[in-house]
Amino acid sequence: MLAGGAARRLGGADKPTLRVGGRTLLDRVLEACADAEETVVVGPRRPTARPVRWAREEPPGGGPLAGLAAGLRQTASATTLVLSADLPFLRAETVRALLAAAATGGPYVEGVLLTDFDGRDQPLVAAYRTEPLRRELALLAAEHGSLAGLPLRLLTDELTLGRFPHPTASFDCDTWEDVATARARIRDDGSVLDEWISAAKAELGIDLDVDTTALLDLARDAAHGVARPAAPLTTFLVGYAAGRAGGGPEAVAEATRKAVALAQGWAAEAAAAEAATAGGGTAGRPAGGGSVAGPAEAGAAAEPTSGGTAEKADDAR
């Protein structure tokens, strides 16, 4: 992953550490390639959500080819995924599809580039066979004396490459306008809830996949069947109970099941009470003016009231 560069169009800001959707651009890209056997980040060391190996291009700020060469010196993998560190909309499923395309491209294909919605090649969102990369970088270094400052096209023009189209994954943040667009799109996107959950888990140091649909259903049941404030409090208690039970998706699912049953039972009781009240009765007294009496009360009710006294009623009982 290339995380160097001067970010001149951002006024020299440290671009990989800019936040979109509550997470740094660097961490967002690291999440997209979390399945990698090893991850090398070329650039100055920064805090990251997961461990990585660091490298520096020579000279620092020497450009993408110098960065690629520095990263390749740290890996022995047969396939190298090359990514820039400013891709807010790159997803793990896109990365997997890109790698699959590279693996099935045939013996003469030396890599697969992602192409954007205009059909333009994106060589920093690509999967390459590692040996052809090493070969061409060595030839370029020998020809030019250094890789510093050389454009990427000198490399990609010499490789046999396939293409993988994707309309949004290559959107990068080169300007403040791009950053603002990314932040707005995150909130407007249909996956805003997933974005929020991912950001919250990263901030809280939680690596746990849970059934968000089930939890949302639980929150709905608690809000409708009990009271609106019960929704967040109930989901908090479910999380606490799952943690005490050892954590993990199974513990969350079991705690959710119990809470859902409780909320539904609570709602059923409320519905029954409401129905009884609407029919003219009260709790413990059916509609129509009757009553629910115990045995002693039933006996008293059967005792004649004319010509009798309290003592006679007692004797009869």
Backbone hydrogen bonds, N-H to C=O, Kabsch-Sander energy under -0.5 kcal/mol:
donor,donor_aa,acceptor,acceptor_aa,energy
2,L,83,L,-2.7
3,A,1,M,-0.7
3,A,42,V,-3.1
10,L,7,A,-1.5
11,G,8,R,-1.8
12,G,7,A,-2.5
13,A,10,L,-1.1
15,K,13,A,-1.6
17,T,14,D,-1.6
18,L,15,K,-2.1
20,V,23,R,-2.9
23,R,20,V,-1.1
25,L,18,L,-2.1
26,L,16,P,-2.7
28,R,24,T,-2.1
29,V,25,L,-2.0
30,L,26,L,-2.4
31,E,27,D,-2.1
32,A,28,R,-1.4
33,C,29,V,-1.2
34,A,31,E,-1.4
36,A,33,C,-1.8
41,V,53,R,-3.1
42,V,1,M,-3.3
42,V,40,V,-0.5
43,G,41,V,-0.7
43,G,55,A,-2.6
53,R,39,T,-2.9
55,A,41,V,-2.0
62,G,59,P,-1.7
65,L,150,L,-0.6
67,G,63,G,-2.0
68,L,64,P,-2.8
69,A,65,L,-2.3
70,A,66,A,-1.9
71,G,67,G,-2.3
72,L,68,L,-2.7
73,R,69,A,-1.2
74,Q,71,G,-1.7
75,T,72,L,-1.3
80,T,128,Y,-3.2
81,L,79,T,-0.5
82,V,80,T,-0.6
82,V,126,A,-3.1
83,L,81,L,-0.5
84,S,124,L,-1.3
85,A,2,L,-1.5
89,F,171,F,-0.5
90,L,87,L,-1.2
95,V,91,R,-1.9
96,R,92,A,-2.5
97,A,93,E,-2.0
98,L,94,T,-2.4
99,L,95,V,-2.4
100,A,96,R,-2.4
101,A,97,A,-2.1
102,A,98,L,-1.9
103,A,99,L,-2.1
104,T,100,A,-1.5
105,G,102,A,-0.7
109,V,106,G,-1.1
110,E,108,Y,-0.5
110,E,160,T,-3.4
111,G,160,T,-0.6
112,V,127,A,-2.7
113,L,162,G,-2.8
114,L,122,Q,-0.8
114,L,125,V,-2.1
115,T,164,F,-2.1
116,D,120,R,-1.8
117,F,167,P,-0.6
119,G,116,D,-2.0
122,Q,114,L,-1.9
125,V,122,Q,-2.0
126,A,82,V,-2.1
127,A,112,V,-2.2
128,Y,80,T,-2.9
129,R,110,E,-2.3
130,T,78,A,-2.7
133,L,129,R,-1.3
134,R,130,T,-2.4
135,R,131,E,-2.7
136,E,132,P,-2.5
137,L,133,L,-2.4
138,A,134,R,-2.3
139,L,135,R,-2.1
140,L,136,E,-2.4
141,A,137,L,-2.4
142,A,138,A,-2.2
143,E,139,L,-2.3
144,H,140,L,-2.7
145,G,141,A,-1.6
149,G,62,G,-3.4
150,L,147,L,-1.8
154,L,151,P,-1.1
155,L,152,L,-1.7
156,T,152,L,-2.1
157,D,153,R,-2.4
158,E,155,L,-1.4
159,L,156,T,-1.2
161,L,159,L,-0.8
162,G,111,G,-3.0
164,F,113,L,-2.6
166,H,115,T,-2.6
171,F,168,T,-2.0
173,C,86,D,-1.0
174,D,172,D,-0.8
176,W,9,R,-0.6
179,V,175,T,-2.0
180,A,176,W,-2.5
181,T,177,E,-2.5
182,A,178,D,-2.5
183,R,179,V,-2.4
184,A,180,A,-2.2
185,R,181,T,-2.6
186,I,182,A,-2.1
187,R,183,R,-1.2
188,D,184,A,-1.6
189,D,185,R,-1.8
192,V,189,D,-1.5
195,E,191,S,-2.3
196,W,192,V,-2.5
197,I,193,L,-2.6
198,S,194,D,-2.5
199,A,195,E,-2.3
200,A,196,W,-2.8
201,K,197,I,-2.7
202,A,198,S,-2.2
203,E,199,A,-2.5
204,L,200,A,-2.3
205,G,201,K,-0.8
205,G,202,A,-0.6
206,I,201,K,-2.9
208,L,206,I,-0.6
210,V,208,L,-0.6
212,T,210,V,-1.4
215,L,211,D,-1.8
216,L,212,T,-2.5
217,D,213,T,-2.3
218,L,214,A,-2.2
219,A,215,L,-2.4
220,R,216,L,-2.3
221,D,217,D,-2.6
222,A,218,L,-2.7
223,A,219,A,-2.4
224,H,220,R,-2.7
225,G,221,D,-2.8
226,V,222,A,-1.6
227,A,222,A,-1.6
230,A,227,A,-1.7
231,A,228,R,-1.8
233,L,229,P,-1.3
234,T,230,A,-2.7
235,T,231,A,-2.1
236,F,232,P,-2.0
237,L,233,L,-2.2
238,V,234,T,-2.4
239,G,235,T,-2.1
240,Y,236,F,-2.5
241,A,237,L,-2.9
242,A,238,V,-2.6
243,G,239,G,-2.2
244,R,240,Y,-2.2
245,A,241,A,-1.5
246,G,243,G,-1.4
247,G,242,A,-3.0
252,V,248,G,-1.9
253,A,249,P,-2.7
254,E,250,E,-2.4
255,A,251,A,-2.3
256,T,252,V,-2.5
257,R,253,A,-2.3
258,K,254,E,-2.1
259,A,255,A,-2.1
260,V,256,T,-2.6
261,A,257,R,-2.3
262,L,258,K,-2.1
263,A,259,A,-2.7
264,Q,260,V,-2.7
265,G,261,A,-2.3
266,W,262,L,-2.5
267,A,263,A,-2.3
268,A,264,Q,-2.2
269,E,265,G,-2.2
270,A,266,W,-2.1
271,A,267,A,-2.4
272,A,268,A,-2.3
273,A,269,E,-2.5
274,E,270,A,-2.3
275,A,271,A,-2.3
276,A,272,A,-2.2
277,T,273,A,-2.2
278,A,274,E,-2.5
279,G,275,A,-1.3
280,G,277,T,-1.6
281,G,276,A,-2.2
282,T,285,R,-1.9
285,R,282,T,-2.7
289,G,286,P,-0.6
292,V,284,G,-0.7
293,A,291,S,-0.7
298,A,294,G,-2.2
299,G,295,P,-2.1
300,A,296,A,-2.0
301,A,297,E,-2.1
302,A,298,A,-1.3
303,E,299,G,-0.9
303,E,300,A,-0.7
308,G,305,T,-0.6
313,A,309,T,-2.0
314,D,310,A,-1.8
315,D,311,E,-2.4
316,A,312,K,-2.7
317,R,313,A,-1.8
